Amino acid sequence: MARHVIRNAGGEQLQVELDAAPATAALNAAITSTGATTTGAASSIQGSGVITTPSLTLAHGAVQTLTLTNAKCTANSVVLASIGGGTNTTVPVRLQTITPAAGSVAIVIGNDHASAALNGTLTIAYAILN
């Protein structure tokens, strides 16, 4: 594991342990549209990695909650995440909220396109800081 020190805006140090090789997790639950919200789940034992969603057809203005089960996550963890394109070509897609809990983190993404639905996979890179 590589150790890095990051300072927040107040100058406080956060120690970060990054796994030597980030994990890749595929969502293990089928994601289907149910009105404005859809759900999915992934699991990983790594403190950082990349989640690849199945092909999504999230309507414009709708949100998607992805739950990552990870024993390294606590309610006090700082979770960093970013969205990559995968095969989806509809933009913009926003990262709406990240909510850590004991053993999991909920990541909510939204489709901000004016009229088009998402049309492919997304990747979500994450790092859990304790």
Helices and strands as residue ranges (DSSP letters): E 2-7, E 13-18, E 23-26, E 37-43, E 48-52, E 63-69, E 78-84, E 93-101, E 104-111, E 123-129
